[in-house]
Structures are given as C-alpha cells and as structure tokens.
Amino acid sequence: MSKKILIVNANPKTESLCKALSEKYAEVAGERNDVRILHLNELDFQIDLKEGYDEVIPLEWSLEFFQKELTWAEHVVIVSPVWWGSMLTKFKGLIDRTFLSGFAFKYVKGKTIPKKLLKGRTSEMIITMDTPPFWYKWMQGNVIYHQLKETILSFAGIKNVSKQYFGPVISASEKQVQKWFIQTEKLARKH
C-alpha cells in the first residue's frame, strides 16, 4: 500500500551527509510510495520571533509550502544533524514559525491539553552527529530526540515510530558511511 512520505532534510548546508541520506531514502521509498523531499537550505524565511507569539508574523511562501507538504504527508522522515546537543537554529525556526495554534494544535477553552491537529501521521528520525551515539544518548541526555518526539511531534499528534543514530560522522571511514547508507535503505524499504 502506497504512502505519502515527506522527507525533511534539516541540515542547512547545500551539501551534507543528511542531504545524501535524505535523497537515498527518497530514491528507495519512492519505488513504492509517493515521496516528496524538502531541503531546509532551499527555504527562505525569518527565523526570529522578536515578539514571540504576541505578534503575528505573516508566513513567507516557503513556510506556507512546508505547511501544505506536512498536511499532505502521512509519514514524515526527519533527517537532522545534532548541533550543540540539539536542533540547529534554522530547523527550530521552521518549527517555531509553522507549528502554530490553529495548524498543529488548538487550544480548547476549559481544557489543559490542546487538541492535536496533525493526528494520524507518523514520523521517523535519522540523526547524524559527531559524538558517538551511545555517549550522546546516555551521557548528554538525547536532547534532540526528546525535543522532537515529545515536545513537538507528539504535541501536534504525530507519532514517532523509529529513530536511527549515525555517528561519529567527523571520524567515519568510507566503509562506515556506506553502512549508514545501507541502513537508510533498509529503513526506506519498510514503507
């Protein structure tokens, strides 16, 4: 059964391991599914919320496009690097600017927990890092996973079904990188 899959390459660089992994996932999953890929570096938008959510900032075209793609998708694949232990600024800005009340969630009068407006979707994460994954998960708190899974995706109703860590990238041999591509292919073939 074909799925609508949106792949988000959350690395802002024009060329990166995240981009290559995203494209490999798209190539393999695209054999049986309707797949779209979004590269963060191709989106142009203001990431700074100077007045928080007190002031409405009109969405730029690229943010409206992201919301349409997210609404279309049944499954979202996030391919992201870890920078300073967490999400990088532009990716966080994408979330801050688009996961808005009325789109991703809705406050309901008299209720403590908002209504999840993106319910019914699933996600998976492919995380790259220069830190050894075991060290990142157990000693540094696995911040990016908890932030994405619990405080963003789950809050909006998107259920994360898997996570994969690749690292340390900085010292990886070509043989190790090829293993990561094989693992990415395996993940993509599950759909």
Beta strands, then each sheet from edge to edge (+ up, - down):
strand 1: 4-9
strand 2: 34-39
strand 3: 75-81
strand 4: 105-106
strand 5: 115-116
strand 6: 122-128
strand 7: 159-166
sheet 1: 2+ 1+ 3+ 6+ 7+
sheet 2: 4+ 5-
end
